[in-house]
Amino acid sequence: MSGDAAPSLRSASSVTPAENGRARDRRQAILGAVRANGAASVAELAARFDVTYQTIRRDLRALELQGLLQKGFGGAFASPGVAHHTHDERHASQLSVKRRLVQALEEFLLPGATIFVGLGTTFDSLHEILARHPGVLIATPNLEVAHSCALKTDATVYVYGGYVRNKDSSVLTLGDDSRQRFKFDIAVIGASAIDREGTVQEFDPMEVDLVRSILPHARQVILVAHDDKFERRAPHVVTQMADVDVLITNGDPLQRFDHAATLASTRVIALD
């Protein structure tokens, strides 16, 4: 080896237990930040933990190898197919608010309607109002909705095929001709995040892919989102508020956007 060669990196055996512990704690904190915000940049993480960019890239690589996130250019985002919170954790959150939001859907459940229902625990109580509206067809990747509607109502239920997301009730659907099978009277969707510009976002690109393919086949798009979803961030764009016909939420959504015109073409049903 010539005298100009770069010095060798420290061997794994030279890393102290204290350094291993700091790296483990830092990686857990990085994973928490990415899951909370949908994405994080190398620069942000390096500044937060007061370490070099190289250290953060090494952390991201280790987390990616475990399937916990995906590295991107200059940062990382949450890994597809991994629930940010389990179904039970999300189901227990804001139960009464979610039930009231779903009840506001009743006026749109016309006899014989064909309805797409998206993912999310917000729709777990849909069967309660659907039982009063016979002859409805539900198409969904949401296993909880499919199960409860099939057992507790007379609705015809179609489930999109694919992989079941770990620790969740969501089917991550595969792209095929089934996505163009129906013309929907309404498409009912949720969101992981809605930013101040009116962008509806999700964490999982596989979830986004299905919803985006469905929306052009719906006569009316209804977004159901409780107030915790606003001003959050997630990496993948589902749609814009300008393309949403009805927003069902609680509180005053006008305070959640930078421009009042964001909701100019959207009917707002705001629960107290």
N, C-alpha and C positions, 0 to 999 in steps of 0.2 A: 504494500500500500504506500502511495507516495506521501511525502510530508505535507501536501496541501489538502489531503482528504479531511473531510469533516469528522469531528470526534464522534464516537459512537454514543447512542442514546443510553440512558441508564437502564440497566436490566430490571426486569420485574422484581427480582429478588432484593434489589436495593431500595425499593419503595417501603417506607416504614409503615407500621400499623396505623399510626396517627394520620399519615397521608391517605391511606386507604379509607379510613373512616371519614375524613373530610370530603374525599371524592364521592363516597357513597351518599353522604348527607346532601352534598351539592347536587348530585344527579336526581335525588328524590325531589329536591326543591325545583330543579329545572323541569322535571316531568309535571309537577304540580302547576307551574307557571304556564306551560304549553297547553295543558288540558283546560286550565281556567280561561285562557285567552284565545285558544285555537292555534296560536303560533307565537314564536318568539325569535328575535334576531340574535345572531352571535354577539353583536355589539352591545345590545341591551343586557344580555346575560353576563358578558365579561365585566361590564360596569357594575352590575348588581352584586356579583360575587368577588369582584376585585381580583380577577385572574386574567391570564392572557387569552387571546382569541384561540390559540392553539389548544389550550386546556379545555375550553368550551367545545371546540370541534371534537376533541377526543371523547368528552362526555357524551356528546350527541351521537357519535359513532357507536359507543357502547350501548346506549339506550335503543338505538335503531336495531342493533344486532339482537336485542331482546324482544324486538317487535313492539316496543312501547311508543315509538314515535317515528316520524319520517324526516330525514334530513332534506333540506332544500338549499337553494343558493342563498348563502348568507344567514341561514337560520334553520328552523325546524318547525314542523306542524304535527298535529295529533295524527296518530296512525289510523288508517281506515280499518273498519271492522272491529275496533276496540271501543266499547262503551265508556264514556267519560265518567259516568256514574251508573251503577247497576239499575236495573228496572225497579227493584224494590226501593232503592234510595230515592229515585225520581218520583215513583208513585206516591210516596209518603209526603212529598213536598207540595204544599198549597192545595191540598185535596179539595177543600170546600170551594176555593176560587176556580179550580179547573172544572168542577162539576157545574158551577153556575155559568161558566163560559160555554160549555157544551150545551147546556139547556137553551142558550140563545140561538143555537142552530135549528131549533125546532121549526121555525117559520119557513125554513128552506127545504124541509123534507116533504116534498110533494109526492102524492101517490104515484107509485111506479117509477120513481126517480132512479137514475144510475149515478152512483156517488163514489168518488175516489176519496179514501181516507189515508192520510199520511202517517208517518211514524210519530212516536211520542206518547208519554203517559197521559197527556192532556185528554186524549180521546178514550181513556179506559171506561168511562161511564156512558159512552154513546148508546149502548144497548138500552139504557133506561128510557130514552126518548124514542128510540127507533122502534120499540115494542108497540108504540101507539100509531105507527105509520106502516101499514102493510104493503107488500108488493115491491119493496125497495131492493135494488141490487147494490151490494157493497163490494168494491174491488180495493184491496189493500195489501201492503207488505207488513202490516202490523198484526202480529200473532195474537196479542191480547184482544184487539178489536174483533178479529176474525173468530176467535174462540167464543167470546161472550155474545156476539151477534148471532152466531150459528146456533148456540144452545138456548138463548133466551129470547130470540125474536123469530119471525118467520121470513126474515130477509134471505135472499140468495147471496151467498158469500163466495167471492173469488179471491184466492190468495196468489200473489206473484211469487214465482219460484226463485230459489237462490240459496245462499248460505245464511244461517242464523247467527247473528252477532253474539259474541261471547257475553254471557251474563246479562242478556237482554232479551226482549221479545220482538226484535226487529229482524225482518228478512232483508238481507243485502242482495238485491235482485240482479239477475243476469240479463244482459241486453238481448232481447229476442223480439219476435213479432207480437208477443202478448201485450206489449206496451201500446200497440195501436189497435187493440181488440175492441175497445169501447169508445163511445162518444159520451162524455160525462155531462150530466146536468150541472153538477157542482163538483169542484175539487176542493177538499178541505185539508189544509196543510197547517203544520206548526212551524216553529223556528227555534234554533238554538240561540240566535242573536239577531238583533235588528239595530243597525247603527243610526247615527243622527242624520245621515244622508238618505235614509230610507232603503238601504240594502238589506234584504232578507238573506241570512247566512246559516250555514250548517258546518259541522266539523267533519263529517264523513263524506268523501267524494262519491262513494258508491250510493249513498242515500240521495245525494244531490242529483246524480245522474238519472235516477228513476223519476223524481219529481219534475225535473226540467223537461223530461220527455212526455210527461202526462199533461202539463199545463196547457199546451196548445190544443189539446183535445177536450177542454172543458169550456162550457158556456159561461160559467161563473167561477171565479177563484175566491175562496174564503180563507183568510188567515186567522187562526185562533192562537193568541199569545198573551200570557199574563205579563204583568208589568216588569217582572224580573228579567225578561228577555231583551228589554230595550237598553241601548247604549252598551251592550256587550259586543265582543268581537269574535268572529270565527273565520276561517280562511277561505271557505268556498261559497260562492254566490249562487243562491237559488233563483231569486227574482228581485224585482224592484217594487216598492209600494205603488208606483204608478201603474203597475200591471195587476194589482190586487183589487178586486171589485168590492170586497167587504172585509173590514178589520173588526174582529171581536176581541175586546180586551177589557181590562179594568183600569180605573184611574183616568187621567187625562192624557191621551197620546200626543196631543198638540205640543205639550211641553217636552216631548222626547225627540223632536226633530228641529234641525237648524232653520228650516224654511216651512212656513205654513202651507205653501203650495205642494209640499210632498204628499199631502192627503187630499189634494184638490179633486182627484177623480175617484176617490175611495169612499164608500159609505162606512162610517164609523159607528159601531155599536159599543158604547163604553159603559160598563157596569160600575156602580158605586162601590 
